[in-house]
Structures are given as C-alpha cells and as structure tokens.
C-alpha cells in the first residue's frame, strides 16, 4: 500500500460538482501520513481489545519525514517582505498579501490567519483567543506590529472575518494562488506558510526567549492559557511577542536589522 501511494498510483483529479474537484497527488509524504493514520487506528483497536497487535508497528516503512524544520533568516524575511510589497504594487489581492504578512508576524497556521474573526482579537489586552485551532481553544499574545496590521484593515460589517471571502459568507481562501508567486519573487524555493511559523519560533529563541515563551507566542497548549489571557497586558509573553514580531516586522518592511550581541555576564 505504501509503495503504491508513494509511486502515485492513487493520483486522482476528478470533478465532483460545479467548481469543485477532488485532487489527490500521492507521493512519499502522503504515504507516510497514511501509514501513521492507519497505525493510530490499529492502536485504538488494541486499546479496545479488538485485535492483539498493530501490524504497522513492525512494517518496514518510513513513518517520519526525516526533514530538518526550515526557517528563514531575517535577511530572507527581508526578501519576503520586498516580494510582498512588489506584488501588492503590481495589483495582487491585498487580502492575500496581508494574510501572508500576518503569518510572518504571528506564527499563525494558514487558516488561523485567513479565518481570523474580529471577535477573537482583544486589541486592548493585545491578544487573540482562537476558538477552533489545532490545539482547540488557543489563547495567544499578539505583538504590536500584528495588532497594527489588523487595525489597518477595513471592516466589512456584513462579515465576522478580517479577511472575508470575495463571494459567499466564508473567509478568503485565495492565498494558494499568490503564494507561489511570492516565493518565486523572493527566491525562497520550497518555503511554505508553515515555514513562517517555524521562523517566528526560531527568531524568539535567537532573541534569548525561553522555549516556554516561544511556545506561548505560537499557542502551544499550556495549563495556564486562560490565566495568560486574563493578565495579558502585563504578561511576559506579550512583551516577548512585541520584541520578536518587532524584529520580523522590521525585516518585512526592509528596515535595518541590528546585530544581536550576547551580553557579558558580570
């Protein structure tokens, strides 16, 4: 099964209705995901005493991606910002451009940014309360540049979203069309929106923030999530978010990036 999926035997491009299609490409990554999902099913069956073993556990297949997490240097973020500005000046959809900026400034996942609702953002406290993220409800600090970007967006009173769809009641989903142009213009082959999430985390750590603080900025689940929201104005994670997103924002805008010099211990 894994060999067939990796070889592309499951490829499908089938029209299912008006303007809707099922597109399945297969490949190594899809094969690894399928075997991981199937393994989870068998593990559940074991716990329910429906079968004695998990055949995936002993299968001679690669279950992990074996890839180093890619992240951008601030010089590469500068190239990304320049590409976004150029495409915007050439008439690219402003929603797609600003969603990409929001990915970089917040570390949001693709649809966490595109589907962000105005009711989820607390401008006074400087935070966001995502109702339905990968971690379930997720409470995160937002840096000043991200808040400034969101404030600048014109409100559509008919839609709850910062980035409403061009048609219908949903949120804007056109970033997949613009993103390939962005990374080509920025000379960042292979970079995905999720790369920007890794970039925010790595920038936080390089600025001296703890792993726990970097996790708070990215919304990794913590027991104190609601407490962070209640005291967000004075919480260290908000201060860290300001510092980190400030550096990313300066790079996106093409401003000079100061060298980070470690302080000597007294």
Secondary structure, 3 states (H helix, E strand, C coil): CHHHHHCCCCCEEEEEECCEEEEECCCHHHHHHHHHHHHHHHHHHHHCCCCCCCHHHHCCCCCCCCCCCCCCCHHHHHHHHHHHHHHHHCCCCHHHHHHHHHHHHHCCCHHHHHCCEHHHEECCCCEEEEEEECCEEEEEECCHHHHHHHHHCCCCCCCCECCECCCCCCECCCHHHHHHHHHHHCCCCCCCHHHHHHHHHHHHHHCCCCHHHHHHHHCCCCCCHHHHHHCHHHCHHHHHHHHHHHHHHHHHCCCCCCCCCCCCCC
